[in-house]
Amino acid sequence: MSIRSLLLPMALALVLITPTPPAIAGPAVPPQVAKAGEVKAADAVLRYAADGRSWRVVLREPGSSYVKVHFAALKLVPGDRVTVSDPAGREVHTYRGDPGHAAFPGDSPHTVHGPSGFAAMSVDGDTAVVTLHAAAARPNAESLTRQGFGVRVDRYYRGFSPAEAAAANPRPLSVCGTDARKDVVCYQGNHPTEYARAGAVARQLLNGLGHCTAWRVGNTNRMITNYHCLESAADLRASEFQFDYQCATCGGNNPRAGVKVSGAQLLKSSSLQNLDYALFSVNNFDAIKQFGTLYLDVREPKAGERIYLPGHGDVKPKRLSLYEDRDGGAYCKIDVVASGVNTGYRCDSSGGNSGSPVLAASSHRVIALHHLGGCPNWGTRISLVHREISTLIDNNG
């Protein structure tokens, strides 16, 4: 699948793009992480021109679920900016310079993928519009070019279509019988508390290539996911977290763009072979406070108690696993109280659900951290995680 460069009438600057960019080697996501896309080479240059006040290039991968642009270089005249947006302007990410060289207050979050350059936050859909905006005419454009001003895109990440994602992620033994999951909004009326608690759950995009689930924990700037979704500080710098990515109507396939933030500090973790968690903070925390938070139920699970699981399985908009086998049937419950560090249940899950919270219906607090499939599916008992992170979170709900 090739990238198409569309030079719009206002695009007067020189634009170079590889006609058929190949997929390129990049950091692989761990095998337990749902594969979400691939990275491709590009060679797109936006330079200042004497005519006009803005210049753009359009990167399009037909059928892709997202496009995430990586800048090899970005040097702008003070007051100018670059935006990365979808064609409709539903998502617009703004950068006034390379954040690796200086801080630009008010700019959008970004992610880091290696020793140089940075990536803009992804835009949902198959098209990203990269625009250089000048605050004033630039009659000295040639001089600016000689001084190295302008923009260069060296690669981009494109999200798999639903068919590609299904092929890349053969269904694990995690949907136990009939898949009873539904869009979270389907339960807004008849299970309002479960619906509300799901607001604190976000979709993680790791290194532009893999999806997991993460969620806010406690009253402060803290989030948690699986260790196998976030093994290092480098993984965190390469991750973005999308809140409110859920359908507006039940079964409508009309997800909102939501709010995307980037990772800040990795605070504590435990390996896949142990408790399989990663506790971290995010940048632009104020932007996600509106979606609420979750608290930990630090007791041991009880046999047969009702539970539920919100998350982003199959890299889809957020769904809620409330029933075991069919909607309106038997509720999800604890089937195996303890097996090693885990507790077991038959709530449906799939690739992308890694890191989902498992909530006890009695308290609407998290009783386990989902991390393995197999019917029963398995979550680390949150009582064990709490022992290690209690001094780092404010769990007073």
C-alpha positions as CSV (number, residue, x, y, z in Angstrom):
1,M,0.0,0.0,0.0
2,S,1.6,3.3,-1.0
3,I,1.4,6.8,0.3
4,R,-0.1,9.5,-1.8
5,S,1.2,13.1,-1.7
6,L,-1.5,15.6,-2.5
7,L,-0.2,19.2,-3.1
8,L,-3.0,21.6,-2.4
9,P,-3.2,25.0,-4.1
10,M,-1.5,26.8,-1.2
11,A,1.3,24.3,-1.1
12,L,4.0,26.2,-2.8
13,A,7.0,24.9,-1.0
14,L,9.1,22.0,-2.2
15,V,7.7,18.7,-1.2
16,L,9.5,15.4,-1.7
17,I,7.8,12.1,-0.9
18,T,8.9,8.5,-1.5
19,P,6.4,7.3,-4.2
20,T,6.1,3.8,-2.8
21,P,7.4,3.9,0.8
22,P,8.3,0.5,2.1
23,A,7.7,-0.7,5.6
24,I,10.9,-0.2,7.6
25,A,12.4,-2.0,10.5
26,G,11.6,-0.5,13.8
27,P,11.4,-1.5,17.5
28,A,9.0,-4.4,17.7
29,V,6.2,-4.5,20.3
30,P,6.3,-7.4,22.8
31,P,4.5,-10.5,21.5
32,Q,1.8,-10.2,24.1
33,V,0.8,-6.7,22.8
34,A,-1.9,-6.5,20.1
35,K,-0.3,-5.5,16.8
36,A,-1.9,-2.2,15.6
37,G,0.1,-1.0,12.6
38,E,3.4,-0.7,10.8
39,V,6.1,2.0,10.2
40,K,6.9,3.3,6.7
41,A,9.6,5.4,5.3
42,A,8.9,8.8,3.9
43,D,10.8,11.8,2.6
44,A,8.6,14.9,2.8
45,V,10.1,18.4,3.0
46,L,8.1,21.6,3.7
47,R,10.1,24.8,3.1
48,Y,9.2,28.4,3.4
49,A,8.2,30.1,0.1
50,A,8.1,33.8,-0.8
51,D,4.4,33.4,-1.8
52,G,1.6,32.5,0.6
53,R,1.5,32.1,4.3
54,S,1.0,28.3,4.6
55,W,2.3,25.2,2.9
56,R,1.1,21.6,3.4
57,V,1.5,18.0,2.4
58,V,-1.1,15.3,2.8
59,L,0.0,11.8,3.8
60,R,-2.7,9.2,3.0
61,E,-2.8,5.4,3.5
62,P,-6.2,4.3,2.3
63,G,-8.1,2.2,4.8
64,S,-5.7,2.8,7.7
65,S,-7.1,3.4,11.2
66,Y,-4.6,6.1,12.1
67,V,-1.6,8.0,10.8
68,K,1.2,9.1,13.1
69,V,3.8,11.5,11.7
70,H,7.5,11.4,12.7
71,F,9.6,14.6,12.2
72,A,13.3,14.2,11.6
73,A,13.7,18.0,11.7
74,L,11.5,20.9,12.6
75,K,13.0,24.4,12.7
76,L,10.6,27.4,12.6
77,V,10.7,31.2,12.7
78,P,9.5,32.3,16.1
79,G,5.7,32.8,16.0
80,D,5.2,30.1,13.3
81,R,3.8,26.7,13.8
82,V,3.3,23.3,12.3
83,T,0.0,21.4,12.6
84,V,-0.8,17.7,12.0
85,S,-4.5,17.1,11.5
86,D,-7.1,15.0,9.9
87,P,-8.8,16.5,6.8
88,A,-11.9,17.6,8.7
89,G,-9.9,19.2,11.5
90,R,-11.5,17.0,14.2
91,E,-8.0,16.4,15.6
92,V,-5.3,19.1,15.4
93,H,-1.9,18.8,17.0
94,T,0.3,21.9,17.0
95,Y,4.1,22.3,17.3
96,R,6.1,25.6,17.4
97,G,9.4,23.8,17.3
98,D,11.3,20.6,18.1
99,P,10.3,19.8,21.7
100,G,13.6,17.9,22.1
101,H,15.5,21.2,21.7
102,A,13.3,23.6,23.7
103,A,10.0,23.7,25.5
104,F,7.1,25.4,23.7
105,P,4.3,26.0,26.3
106,G,0.8,25.3,24.9
107,D,2.1,22.8,22.2
108,S,0.4,19.4,21.8
109,P,1.9,16.3,23.4
110,H,4.5,14.3,21.5
111,T,6.2,11.0,21.6
112,V,9.9,10.0,21.2
113,H,11.1,7.1,19.1
114,G,14.9,7.0,19.2
115,P,17.8,9.4,19.6
116,S,16.6,12.2,17.3
117,G,13.4,13.8,16.1
118,F,9.9,13.3,17.6
119,A,6.5,12.1,16.6
120,A,3.2,14.1,16.6
121,M,0.3,12.5,18.3
122,S,-1.6,10.2,15.9
123,V,-4.7,11.3,14.0
124,D,-7.5,8.8,13.6
125,G,-8.4,7.8,10.0
126,D,-6.3,7.2,7.0
127,T,-5.1,10.8,6.3
128,A,-2.7,13.2,8.0
129,V,-2.4,16.8,6.8
130,V,0.9,18.4,7.8
131,T,0.8,22.2,7.4
132,L,3.5,24.9,8.0
133,H,1.8,28.1,9.1
134,A,3.7,31.4,8.9
135,A,2.7,34.3,11.1
136,A,3.7,36.7,8.3
137,A,4.8,36.6,4.7
138,R,8.4,35.3,4.3
139,P,10.0,37.2,1.4
140,N,13.4,35.9,2.7
141,A,12.3,32.3,2.1
142,E,15.5,31.3,0.2
143,S,17.7,32.6,3.0
144,L,15.6,30.7,5.6
145,T,16.1,27.5,3.6
146,R,19.8,28.0,3.5
147,Q,19.7,28.4,7.3
148,G,17.9,25.1,7.7
149,F,14.5,26.4,8.5
150,G,11.6,24.1,7.5
151,V,10.1,20.7,8.2
152,R,11.2,17.2,7.2
153,V,9.1,14.0,7.8
154,D,11.2,10.9,7.6
155,R,8.6,8.2,8.5
156,Y,5.1,7.6,9.7
157,Y,3.1,4.9,11.4
158,R,-0.1,3.7,9.9
159,G,-2.8,1.7,11.7
160,F,-4.0,-1.5,10.4
161,S,-7.5,-1.8,8.9
162,P,-9.9,-4.1,10.8
163,A,-9.1,-6.9,8.4
164,E,-5.4,-6.4,8.8
165,A,-5.6,-6.2,12.5
166,A,-7.6,-9.5,12.6
167,A,-5.0,-11.2,10.5
168,A,-2.1,-9.8,12.5
169,N,-3.7,-10.9,15.8
170,P,-5.2,-14.3,15.6
171,R,-7.9,-14.5,18.2
172,P,-6.6,-16.0,21.4
173,L,-8.6,-18.3,23.6
174,S,-10.0,-15.4,25.6
175,V,-13.6,-15.0,24.3
176,C,-15.3,-17.6,26.4
177,G,-18.2,-18.8,24.3
178,T,-20.2,-16.1,22.6
179,D,-18.6,-12.7,22.7
180,A,-20.9,-10.7,25.0
181,R,-19.0,-7.4,24.9
182,K,-20.8,-4.2,23.9
183,D,-19.9,-0.6,23.4
184,V,-19.8,1.1,26.9
185,V,-22.5,3.5,25.9
186,C,-24.9,0.6,25.5
187,Y,-25.0,0.4,29.3
188,Q,-25.3,4.1,30.1
189,G,-29.0,3.8,31.0
190,N,-29.3,0.4,32.7
191,H,-25.8,0.2,34.3
192,P,-24.9,3.8,34.8
193,T,-22.2,3.2,37.5
194,E,-20.3,0.7,35.3
195,Y,-20.6,3.1,32.4
196,A,-19.2,6.0,34.5
197,R,-16.3,4.0,35.8
198,A,-15.2,3.0,32.3
199,G,-14.5,6.7,31.6
200,A,-11.1,6.4,33.4
201,V,-10.0,3.8,30.9
202,A,-7.8,4.7,27.9
203,R,-6.3,3.0,24.8
204,Q,-2.5,2.9,24.7
205,L,-0.6,3.1,21.4
206,L,2.9,1.8,22.0
207,N,5.6,3.0,19.6
208,G,3.0,3.6,17.0
209,L,2.7,-0.1,16.5
210,G,0.8,-1.8,19.3
211,H,-2.3,-1.4,21.4
212,C,-3.0,-2.1,25.1
213,T,-5.4,-0.7,27.7
214,A,-4.4,1.7,30.6
215,W,-6.3,3.5,33.3
216,R,-6.1,6.3,35.9
217,V,-5.7,5.1,39.4
218,G,-6.3,7.3,42.5
219,N,-6.6,11.1,42.9
220,T,-3.2,12.2,41.5
221,N,-1.4,11.9,38.2
222,R,-1.1,8.1,38.1
223,M,-1.9,5.5,35.5
224,I,-1.4,1.8,35.3
225,T,-1.1,-0.9,32.7
226,N,0.7,-4.2,32.2
227,Y,4.5,-4.4,32.3
228,H,4.4,-6.3,29.0
229,C,2.8,-3.2,27.6
230,L,5.3,-0.8,29.1
231,E,8.6,-2.3,29.9
232,S,10.8,0.8,30.2
233,A,11.0,4.5,30.3
234,A,11.7,4.5,26.6
235,D,8.5,2.6,26.0
236,L,6.6,5.2,28.0
237,R,8.2,8.1,26.0
238,A,7.0,6.3,22.8
239,S,3.4,5.8,24.1
240,E,0.3,7.8,23.8
241,F,-2.9,7.3,25.7
242,Q,-6.3,8.1,24.2
243,F,-9.2,8.8,26.6
244,D,-12.9,8.8,25.5
245,Y,-12.2,6.7,22.5
246,Q,-15.7,5.1,22.5
247,C,-18.7,5.1,20.3
248,A,-21.3,7.8,20.7
249,T,-24.2,5.4,20.1
250,C,-24.7,1.7,20.9
251,G,-23.3,-0.3,18.0
252,G,-22.9,2.9,15.9
253,N,-19.2,2.5,14.9
254,N,-18.8,6.2,15.5
255,P,-16.1,6.7,18.0
256,R,-15.1,10.1,19.3
257,A,-11.6,11.4,18.8
258,G,-11.2,11.8,22.5
259,V,-8.2,13.2,24.2
260,K,-4.6,12.0,23.7
261,V,-1.8,12.5,26.2
262,S,1.8,11.2,26.3
263,G,3.7,9.4,28.9
264,A,5.9,11.2,31.5
265,Q,7.6,9.2,34.3
266,L,7.7,5.5,34.9
267,L,7.3,5.2,38.6
268,K,7.4,1.5,39.5
269,S,6.9,-1.8,37.6
270,S,7.0,-5.6,38.0
271,S,7.9,-8.0,35.3
272,L,5.5,-10.3,33.3
273,Q,6.8,-13.3,35.3
274,N,5.9,-11.5,38.6
275,L,2.9,-9.1,38.9
276,D,3.0,-7.7,35.4
277,Y,2.2,-4.0,36.1
278,A,3.7,-0.6,35.3
279,L,2.7,2.5,37.2
280,F,3.4,5.9,35.5
281,S,2.4,9.5,35.1
282,V,1.4,11.4,32.0
283,N,2.0,14.9,30.5
284,N,-0.9,17.3,30.3
285,F,-2.7,15.6,33.2
286,D,-5.3,18.4,33.5
287,A,-6.7,17.4,30.1
288,I,-7.8,13.9,31.3
289,K,-9.1,14.8,34.8
290,Q,-12.6,15.1,33.3
291,F,-12.8,11.4,32.6
292,G,-12.6,10.4,36.3
293,T,-10.5,7.9,38.0
294,L,-10.5,4.4,39.5
295,Y,-9.7,3.2,43.0
296,L,-8.3,-0.1,44.2
297,D,-10.3,-2.7,46.2
298,V,-7.3,-4.1,48.2
299,R,-9.0,-7.2,49.7
300,E,-8.8,-10.6,48.2
301,P,-11.5,-11.7,45.6
302,K,-14.4,-13.8,46.6
303,A,-15.7,-16.9,44.8
304,G,-18.7,-16.1,42.6
305,E,-18.7,-12.3,43.2
306,R,-19.8,-10.2,40.2
307,I,-17.2,-8.3,38.2
308,Y,-16.9,-6.4,35.0
309,L,-14.1,-5.4,32.7
310,P,-13.9,-2.3,30.4
311,G,-11.1,-2.1,27.8
312,H,-10.0,-1.8,24.2
313,G,-9.8,-5.4,23.0
314,D,-9.2,-6.0,19.3
315,V,-8.0,-2.4,19.2
316,K,-11.6,-1.3,19.0
317,P,-13.4,1.6,20.7
318,K,-14.0,0.9,24.4
319,R,-16.3,-2.0,25.2
320,L,-17.6,-3.3,28.4
321,S,-17.5,-7.0,29.4
322,L,-20.4,-7.3,31.7
323,Y,-21.9,-10.7,30.9
324,E,-20.1,-14.1,30.5
325,D,-21.8,-15.5,27.4
326,R,-24.6,-13.3,26.1
327,D,-25.9,-9.9,26.8
328,G,-28.4,-10.0,29.6
329,G,-27.3,-13.5,30.6
330,A,-25.2,-14.5,33.6
331,Y,-23.0,-11.7,34.9
332,C,-19.2,-12.1,34.9
333,K,-17.9,-13.5,38.2
334,I,-14.8,-14.7,39.9
335,D,-14.4,-18.4,39.0
336,V,-10.9,-19.0,40.5
337,V,-10.2,-17.0,43.6
338,A,-6.4,-17.5,43.5
339,S,-3.9,-19.3,41.3
340,G,-0.4,-18.1,42.0
341,V,-0.7,-14.3,41.8
342,N,-3.8,-14.4,39.6
343,T,-7.6,-14.6,39.9
344,G,-9.6,-16.2,37.2
345,Y,-12.9,-15.2,35.4
346,R,-14.7,-15.7,32.1
347,C,-15.3,-12.1,31.2
348,D,-14.5,-11.8,27.4
349,S,-11.2,-10.3,26.4
350,S,-8.9,-10.3,23.4
351,G,-5.7,-8.7,22.1
352,G,-5.6,-5.0,23.2
353,N,-7.3,-5.8,26.6
354,S,-4.0,-6.2,28.3
355,G,-3.9,-3.8,31.2
356,S,-7.7,-3.6,31.6
357,P,-9.1,-3.1,35.1
358,V,-11.3,-5.8,36.5
359,L,-13.8,-4.2,38.8
360,A,-15.8,-5.7,41.7
361,A,-19.5,-4.8,41.2
362,S,-19.9,-4.6,45.0
363,S,-17.5,-1.6,45.4
364,H,-17.0,-0.5,41.7
365,R,-13.3,-0.6,42.6
366,V,-10.5,-2.5,40.8
367,I,-9.9,-6.0,42.2
368,A,-7.5,-7.3,39.5
369,L,-5.3,-6.2,36.6
370,H,-6.2,-8.2,33.5
371,H,-3.1,-9.6,31.7
372,L,-3.7,-13.2,30.4
373,G,-6.3,-15.0,28.3
374,G,-7.2,-18.7,28.3
375,C,-10.8,-19.2,29.5
376,P,-10.6,-18.6,32.4
377,N,-8.9,-15.4,31.7
378,W,-6.5,-14.0,34.4
379,G,-5.8,-10.9,36.2
380,T,-3.1,-10.1,38.8
381,R,-4.8,-9.7,42.2
382,I,-4.8,-6.0,42.9
383,S,-4.1,-6.6,46.6
384,L,-0.6,-7.8,45.6
385,V,0.0,-4.8,43.4
386,H,-1.2,-2.4,46.1
387,R,1.4,-3.7,48.5
388,E,4.1,-2.4,46.1
389,I,2.6,0.9,45.0
390,S,0.6,2.1,48.0
391,T,3.0,4.9,48.9
392,L,2.9,6.2,45.3
393,I,-0.9,6.6,44.9
394,D,-3.7,8.3,46.7
395,N,-6.3,5.6,46.9
396,N,-8.8,7.5,49.1
397,G,-12.0,7.7,47.0
